Amino acid sequence: LQIRIDHIASFAADVAHELKNPLTSLRSASETLLKLRNKSDQKKIINIIQKDVSRIDRLITDISLSSKLDAELIRIEFIPININKILKTLIEIRRTSLQYNINFVSKNNSLFILGDEDKIAQVFDNIIDNSFSFSKRNGEINVELQRKKNKVYVTFEDGGPGFPLIAINKVFDRFYTERPKNEEFGKHSGLGLSISKQIIEAHNGEILVENIVNSKA
């Protein structure tokens, strides 16, 4: 119970911190808008306000999903699910929706684990989305499924720049948002990988990240 209380307190503090940033920006922009007379400058400030509102909306939506996740995972009914089938279907959908080259390699047509199909698919989809957002437009994402002894391994590999060494241990932290330089600020809440970790650990699994150094690059 104490661990749960500490978790809630920590989550509440993180939420307050993340919401305060766009709210502060929103307040500053609205105060500045009242002082402007130039139409061009007004439009710039209104654009900032709209982006802050969108960011707050994104945060509230993802925070709501994250806060409900613990309760959902406690009540979850674990049944046999075919990881191969989930990945194959998801990758076919994402190839089309992203218009991107996603390769899938598996030596087994059926690899089952006990879990929730929707939650596991959510994790895979989130990782593919992250890989795509950091990858070059003419690159590819490689997904491999394999079984080693009594464990199932799913590996996602992309040609992105990798994570800064100083931050590689923070990628699963709540609200961590090391995003591509050309991506619009506030588009992601930084909860995706944190939620993925919660889901995987609830399935008695482990999620890891590492940089692959390519000497030819």
N, C-alpha and C positions, 0 to 999 in steps of 0.2 A: 504493500500500500504506500509506503514511504517513497519507494522508487517511482511509483505512478504519480504521486503528488509532486515530486521533484521534476518529473518529465513535463507535467502540465505547467508548472511554474516557469520552466525554461522555455517552453513553447510560447507561452504568453509574452515573455520578455522579448523573444525573437520577433514575434508578430508586431508588438508595439514599436520596436525599433524600425522594422521594415516599412510599416505604414507611416511612420513619422516623416521619413524622407520625402515622399511625394506630397504629403500634406504641407510640409514646410515650403516646398517649391510652389505648390498651388497657392498658398497664402501670399507668398512674395510676388507671384505673377499677377494675381488679382489686384493687389495693392498698386503694382506698377501700371496696370491697365487703366486705372482710374486717373492716372496723371498724364497719360499719353493723349496727344491730339492728332498725331500723324497716323493716317489710315494704315500705311505699310507696317509701322511699328506695332500697331494694335493687332494686326493680323498675325504677326510673329508671336506676340504674347498669347493670343487666343490658341494658336497652334501648340504652344507649350502647355497651356491649361488642358487642352484636349488630350495630349499625351499623358499628362499626370493622372487625369481621370481614368484613362484606359489602363494605366499601370495599376491604379488602386483597384479597379474592377477585376483585373487579372489576379492580383494578390488575394483579394477577398474570395474569389472563386476557388483558387488553389488551396488557400488556408482552410476553407470549409471542407474541401475534399480530404485534406490531410488530417484534420481534427476528427473526422468521422472514421478514418481508416482503422484506427486501433480497435474500435468497437466492432467494425465489420469483420476484421481478421479474427477476433475472439469467437464470433458466431459462425465463422466460415465452415462449410461442410467439405471436408477433404475427400475427394473421390479420384479414381484413376483417370488421368488425362494423358493424351498422346502428345508429347512435346514436338515430335516430328511434324504432325499434322498442323499444330498451332503455328509453328514457324513457317511451314510451307505456304499456308493460306495467307498469313500476315504479310510475308515477303512478296507474294504475288500482288496483293493489294497495294503495297507501298511502292513497288516498282512502277505501277501505273500512276498512282497519285503524285509521286515525287518526280516521275520521269527520270529515274536514276538507275544505274546498274548495281543491282544487289545480288550477289552470288550466294547460293546456299549449297553446302556440302554436308551430306549425311550418309553413312554406310548402313544405317538402320531405318527401315520404314516405320517401325513402331518402337518408340522408347517412352515408357510410361513412368509417371511419378504420381504421388498422391498430392492433390492440390485443388486450386480453383482456377478454371480455364480463363475466365475473364481477367482475373488479377495477374496471372502469369503473362497473358497476352499484352496487358497494359505495360508491364515491365519491358518486354521485348520491343514494343512499339515506341516507348520512350527512348530506349537506347538507340534504335534506328534513327529516330528524329534527331537526337543529339549528334550522332555520327554524320548524318547528312548536313546538318547546319555548320559543321566544322570542316567538311570535306570540300575539295575542289570540284567545280562544276563538271569536269570531264573525268572525275575519279570513279571509285567504286567502293562498295562496302562488302566485305566478306563475312559470311556467317557460317560457322561450323558447329555441328552437333555430333557428339560422340559419347560413348559409354566407356568408363574405365572402372573395372571391378563393379562395385555396387553404387557408383555415382554417375550422374549425368552432367556433362559439361557443355555449355553453350558459349562460344567465343565470337565476339563481334570485333572486327578489325577494319579500320578506315585509314585513309591517307591524310588525315588532318595534321595540324602542327604539333599535336600532343599537349599535355598539360605542363604548366610551369612547375619546375621541381619543388618550389616552395609551397605550391598549392595542391600537389597531387594527393595529399592526405586529407584534403578538405572538400573534395568533389561531392561527397555524400552528405556533407553538412547542410542543414536547412538554410535556404536562401543564398547558397553559394552561386554566384552568377558570373563566371569567367566566360564571357560570350565572344564570338567573332567580332573583329573591329568594325566590320561593315554592317553589323546587325543593329537595328533600331533599339535604343536603350529602353528597357522596361518591358520588352516583348515577352520575356520569360521571368517567372517568379523566383526561380532557383529552388523549387521544391520537387521537381521531377525525379532527380536521382535519389533524393532523400526518401521519397515515397517508394521508389523502386527497392531501396535497401530494406525498408520496413516490410514490404511484401515478401521479398526473398527470405529474409530472416524468419518470418512467420511460417515459411515452408521448410524451415530447418536447413536452409541453404546459405550460401555465401556469395557475395558479389564483390569483385575486385577490379581495379583499374591499373594499367601500367603503360608506360611509354615504350614503343619499339623504336630503337635507334637504327635508321637505315643509312649505312655508310655510303651508299651510292647516291643518296638524295642530295 
